[in-house]
Each structure stands twice: as structure tokens, then as C-alpha cells.
Amino acid sequence: MTNQRKVIVHIGTSADGYIARTDGDLEWLTSRPKPEGFYGMSAFMRSIDTKLLGRKTYDMSLRMGAKFDSKSRTIVFSRHSPPADAPSGVEFVNGAIGPFVSRLREHPGKDIWLMGGGEIIASFLAAQAIDEFVISVVPIFIGDGIPLIARRHLHVPLSLRSTERFEDGVVQLRYVVQGTVD
């Protein structure tokens, strides 16, 4: 499995485990000063060539001004039809996650970034379709919001690969997924 493309969740959470406020607001995260190297994000972006997004994350990204281009492949998982004004480089899929990711891994390329909320992360975990997590824990409690992983009956052992502490108090945890057992 050493040469196989990995699906990696690279995400920021509050210290109490939320990725956004209940209404999707990210001000608590986006208003922070960006340190040089932005927590290794530049290097991470060079290691991927495909982004997998949930529909809500895709829609929020557009509202926040994200541009999708052909430099990397963007695939949006959605139960709904693609919007008529979707950028040409964005693919929409609604099939089963496990078989889709297996087919995606068969093609040569760099690693794959799973971007999304707790629902899609939980769905990918249930389909055993996540290899690693890079979780940047921001030193703030927001009290309520969208959890890193939606409530489901999951048992997913993780193996800690590394930790890194940044000057601003952010701690980045890197985990390898060991397996999924329902």
C-alpha cells in the first residue's frame, strides 16, 4: 500500500472538536493571523492532485470566493443534480463512496484531499475510505457547532504518526486510520 494514493482529511477544529459554528460560520478560524507556512498547508497542497468535497462544503467554498480550476481535480459528492452554472473542472458524483474511491485509487497520481463537514467524513469513515487525518487544533472553545465527525456508531482505531506545536498554540495531530469496525 506504500505507492497507493491516500485519502487524507486535512482540517482545523476548535479545541472542543468543532469544524464550524452551527450556521457554518468559520470566523473563529479564518480571522486568526496566518503564520508563515500556514501550518504546512503549502507543502500539503503540493502533495495532492485531487479534492473530494461534500456539497455543503462546495457551496460554502463558492460563497467564500473559492475558485475551482483545472490545476487539480475537484469531485463533489452530492445527492442532488449538479448546478447548471458549475465550473467546467468540477465533477459531481452521487454513487457509493467505497467503490468510487477504490476506482480513484487505481489511477496514478498524488494523494487525495477529503474536504468536508462531519457528515461526509463520517460517511467516508464508514466506507473505510480514509487513510489519514491531519487535524489542526485551534486553541479556542466555540461551545457548539458542526462536529469533526457526525454522530454515528463507529469504532475507528487511529495510530498517532506525529504532533507539531506552533507558536500561536495550534497543535497539529497526524493520525493513520487503522481500520473501521461497526
N, C-alpha and C positions, 0 to 999 in steps of 0.2 A: 504494500500500500504506500510505499515511500514516494513513488512517482505519480500517484493518483492525485487528481485535483481535490483540494479540500474545500468544504463549505465552512466558512468562518463567520460567526456573528461578532462584529466589532461594534461596541455600543457603549454609551455612557449611561450611568444610573446615579440617582441620588443615593445618599448613604442609607436611606431606608428602602432601597430597591425599586424605585420608580423610574421609568424612562421618559415620562412626560406627565404633566398635570392631567386631570380627568378630561379637560377640554382639548388636550393635545398641546397646550402651551409649553414651550421649551425655554422661555426667557431665563429661568434659573440656570440653564446650561449655556445658552448662546450669548448671554451678556457678560460672561466671565472673560477676563483677559486671556488671549491665546498665547501660550508660551512658545518659544522658538521650537520648531519641530512638531508642534501641535500634538504632543503625546504619541509621536511615532506614526502619525496618520499619513504623512507624505511617503514614508517607506512602505507602509501598508498598501497605499494606493498603487504603488509600482508593482506590488506582488499579486495583484488581481487583474482580471480582464473581463469579468462578468459580475453584474449586480443583480441579485434577486430581491424584489420588493413586494410587500403586500400592497394592496390597492389603496388603503388609507395612507400609508407612508408615501406612496407615489403622489397621491392628490395633495398631501401636505407639502411635499417637496416642491411641487409646482407652485403652490401658494407662496412658498418661501423664496421663489425665484430660481429654483434649480433648472439647469439646462441639461438636456439629455442629448448626447451626440453619438457619433459612430466610433469614437475612440475606445469605448468599451461596450460590451453587450449589456443591455438592460432588459430584464424579464420581469413582468408584473404578474403576480398571481392574483386572480380576481374571479369572483363568481358571476360578475356582470360583464356585459359586452364592452369591448374597448370603446373609448370615446372617439367620435369622428375626427376630433382635432388632435389626436395623439401624435407625438413626434414620430417621424418615419423610422427612427432607430430603436423604438420601444416595441417589444413583443409582449402580447398578453396571452396568458395560458390559464386554463381552468381545470386541468387534469389532475390526477393523483400525484402527490408530491414525490413519493418514493421512486416510482418508475421514471418520472421526469428527471429527477436528479441523477439516477443511475445512467440514463442516456447522456445527460450533460457531462458526466464524469468520463464517459468513453471518448470524448473528443479531446484532443490535446489542447493544452492551454495553461494559463496561470490559475491561481486559486479563485474562489467564488465568494463574494461578499453577500451574506444574507442581511438585508436591511429591513427592519420592520418592527412592528409592535409585538406585544405579548401573545397575541392570537397566532400570528404566523410562526413565531418562534416555537410556541408550544406544538403547533401542527407539524413543523419540521422535526422537532424532537420525537414526537410520537411516531413519525415515519422513519426514524433513525437516519436522518438526512443532514445532521450537523456533526462536524468533526471537531471544531474548536470554538472557544469563546474567548474574546478579548474584552474584558469589562473594565471600563474606567470609572471608578467610584469617586464621585464628586463629594467633597465634604460639606454637604448641606442636607437637611431633612426638609421634605416638602409636605409630609403628612398624609397625602392621599394622591392618587394618580393612576396611571397605567403601569401595571407591574411588568417587570422584565419578562416574566413568563405568565401567561394566563392560567387561571386555576384549572388544573386538570389532574387526574390521577396519573402521575408519572413517577418513576424511580429511575433517575439518570445519574449514575456514578460519574464523577469527574476526577481527573488527576491534575493537580496543580503543576504547571510547567514553569511558571516564573511569576515574580511580582516586581513591580517597579514603583518607587515613590517619587513624586515630582515635588518641586519646590513649593507649589501652591497647595499642597496637601492632597492632590489627586493620587490615588493608588490604582495602578493598573494590574489586573489579575489575568493571567493566561491559563486557561484550562483546556485539556484534551478530554473529549467525551469518551467515556469507557464503554458505554452501551446503554440501551434503553430496555427497561423491563416494566411491563404494565402490572 
